[in-house]
Amino acid sequence: VEDEGYTEPTPVQEQTIPAALDGRDVLGVAQTGTGKTAAFTLPILHHLSAEHIKGWRPIRALILSPTRELAAQIGDRIKVYGGALGLRHKVIFGGVGQRPQVDALRRGVDILVATPGRLLDLEEQGHVDFQYVEHFVLDEADRMLDMGFEPQIRNIVDRADMPQREQRQTMMFSATFPRTVMRIADSFLNNPV
């Protein structure tokens, strides 16, 4: 964080980070460019780095993004913020060959950043296991719903091996707060801040 020149948290970071560090579910509404990515990645990195896993790594944090560009940006931030922590992360999205993504999943990743379509494709092929997910993030939730991803998101959350909302921390972030986001927040979040 110091290397990035951060000295003062943005309002969304100031409100999100303490709640996320306490393990609370979070619903954050803030415009693009206000530091939402750091608001959710820093607490996740803190939690995951406290427990070093040797050998194969299960997916302990799952971050869904509506577009490959945003997924790649989140992956870049994770690399910058957590580069010295020894955690493994991978970004997966469609439109490219899946072999390198499958190989990375087989080696094990602590944090998976994904677009919904490719994630479900790989899960249906048996390459993704949700049972160890401790942290689940929906980033740009309003955009995902506008793009028609609600069935895929619900499909992911409703998987038999996905921990129930009481057993995982879920954080949702959105630039706007329309009724569709409110509805999905009510069904996915457990007493959120």
C-alpha positions in Angstrom: 0.0 0.0 0.0 2.8 2.3 0.8 4.6 1.5 -2.4 1.5 2.6 -4.3 1.6 6.0 -2.5 -1.6 5.5 -0.6 -1.8 7.7 2.5 -5.5 8.3 3.1 -8.3 5.9 2.4 -11.1 7.0 0.1 -14.6 7.1 1.7 -15.6 3.6 0.3 -12.3 2.2 1.6 -12.7 3.9 5.0 -16.1 2.4 5.4 -15.5 -1.0 3.8 -12.1 -2.2 5.1 -12.9 -2.3 8.8 -16.2 -4.2 8.2 -14.5 -6.6 5.8 -11.6 -7.2 8.2 -14.3 -8.1 10.8 -15.7 -10.7 8.4 -18.9 -8.8 7.8 -20.8 -8.9 4.5 -20.6 -5.6 2.7 -22.8 -3.7 0.2 -20.8 -0.8 -1.3 -22.2 1.7 -3.7 -19.6 4.1 -5.1 -18.7 5.5 -8.5 -16.0 4.0 -10.7 -12.5 5.2 -9.7 -13.2 5.6 -6.0 -11.0 2.8 -4.8 -13.5 -0.1 -4.6 -11.0 -2.7 -5.8 -8.6 -1.9 -2.9 -11.6 -1.8 -0.5 -12.3 -5.5 -1.1 -8.9 -6.9 -2.1 -6.9 -5.6 0.8 -9.0 -7.3 3.5 -9.1 -10.5 1.5 -5.3 -10.5 1.1 -5.0 -9.8 4.8 -7.2 -12.8 5.7 -5.7 -15.2 3.3 -2.1 -14.4 4.1 -2.8 -15.2 7.8 -3.2 -18.9 6.9 -0.4 -20.2 4.7 -1.4 -23.3 2.8 1.3 -25.6 1.6 0.9 -27.7 -1.5 -2.2 -27.5 -3.7 -4.3 -24.4 -3.1 -8.1 -24.4 -3.1 -10.0 -21.3 -4.3 -10.6 -19.4 -1.1 -11.6 -16.1 -2.7 -13.8 -15.8 -5.8 -14.3 -12.4 -7.4 -16.8 -12.0 -10.2 -16.4 -9.3 -12.8 -18.7 -8.4 -15.7 -15.9 -7.9 -18.3 -12.5 -9.3 -19.1 -11.0 -5.8 -19.0 -12.2 -5.3 -15.4 -11.2 -8.8 -14.4 -7.7 -8.1 -15.7 -7.5 -4.8 -13.8 -8.5 -6.5 -10.6 -5.9 -9.2 -11.2 -3.3 -6.5 -11.7 -4.2 -4.8 -8.4 -4.1 -8.1 -6.6 -0.6 -8.7 -8.0 0.5 -5.2 -6.9 -1.1 -5.3 -3.4 -0.3 -8.9 -2.6 2.8 -9.6 -4.6 5.0 -10.3 -1.5 2.4 -12.4 0.3 3.0 -15.7 -1.5 -0.6 -16.1 -2.5 -1.6 -17.4 -5.9 -4.2 -15.7 -8.1 -5.5 -16.3 -11.5 -7.8 -14.3 -13.9 -10.1 -16.3 -16.2 -12.4 -15.0 -18.9 -13.7 -16.2 -22.2 -12.5 -15.3 -25.7 -9.1 -16.9 -25.2 -8.0 -20.5 -25.0 -8.9 -22.2 -21.7 -5.9 -24.5 -21.5 -3.6 -22.0 -19.5 -6.6 -21.3 -17.2 -7.2 -25.0 -16.6 -3.5 -25.6 -15.9 -3.4 -22.8 -13.3 -6.6 -24.2 -11.6 -5.0 -27.6 -11.5 -1.9 -26.1 -9.8 -4.2 -24.4 -7.3 -5.1 -20.7 -6.7 -6.0 -18.9 -3.6 -7.9 -16.0 -5.4 -9.8 -16.5 -8.6 -11.0 -13.5 -10.6 -13.5 -14.5 -13.3 -16.2 -13.5 -15.6 -19.4 -15.6 -15.0 -19.6 -17.3 -18.4 -16.1 -18.8 -18.4 -16.3 -19.6 -14.7 -19.4 -21.7 -15.3 -17.9 -23.4 -18.4 -14.9 -24.5 -16.4 -17.0 -25.5 -13.4 -19.2 -27.7 -15.6 -16.1 -29.3 -17.0 -15.0 -30.2 -13.5 -12.1 -27.7 -13.2 -13.5 -25.4 -10.5 -14.4 -26.4 -7.0 -16.3 -23.8 -4.9 -16.4 -25.7 -1.5 -13.5 -23.8 0.1 -14.7 -20.3 -0.9 -14.4 -18.0 2.1 -14.7 -14.7 0.3 -17.1 -14.0 -2.6 -17.2 -10.6 -4.3 -19.5 -9.3 -7.0 -17.9 -6.3 -8.5 -19.8 -3.9 -10.7 -23.0 -5.7 -9.8 -25.2 -3.2 -11.6 -23.3 -3.7 -14.9 -23.4 -7.5 -14.5 -27.2 -7.4 -14.1 -27.5 -4.9 -17.0 -25.5 -7.3 -19.2 -27.9 -10.2 -18.3 -25.7 -12.2 -16.0 -28.2 -12.6 -13.2 -29.0 -16.3 -14.1 -25.3 -17.2 -14.2 -24.6 -15.4 -10.9 -27.5 -17.2 -9.2 -26.3 -20.5 -10.8 -22.8 -20.0 -9.2 -24.2 -19.0 -5.8 -26.7 -21.9 -5.8 -24.1 -24.6 -6.6 -24.2 -27.4 -4.1 -20.5 -27.0 -3.2 -20.7 -23.2 -2.7 -20.7 -22.5 1.1 -24.0 -21.0 2.2 -24.1 -17.2 2.8 -23.7 -17.7 6.6 -20.5 -19.6 6.0 -18.8 -17.2 3.6 -18.1 -13.5 3.5 -19.9 -11.8 0.5 -19.2 -8.3 -0.7 -21.1 -6.6 -3.5 -20.0 -3.4 -5.1 -22.0 -1.3 -7.5 -21.8 2.2 -9.0 -25.6 2.5 -8.8 -28.2 1.0 -6.6 -31.3 0.1 -8.7 -34.0 -2.3 -7.6 -32.3 -5.2 -9.4 -29.2 -4.8 -7.3 -31.2 -4.4 -4.1 -33.1 -7.6 -4.9 -29.9 -9.6 -5.5 -28.2 -8.1 -2.5 -31.1 -9.2 -0.3 -30.7 -12.8 -1.5 -26.9 -13.1 -1.4 -25.8 -11.0 1.6 -26.1 -11.9 5.3 -26.8 -8.8 7.4 -24.5 -6.6 5.4 -22.8 -3.3 6.4 
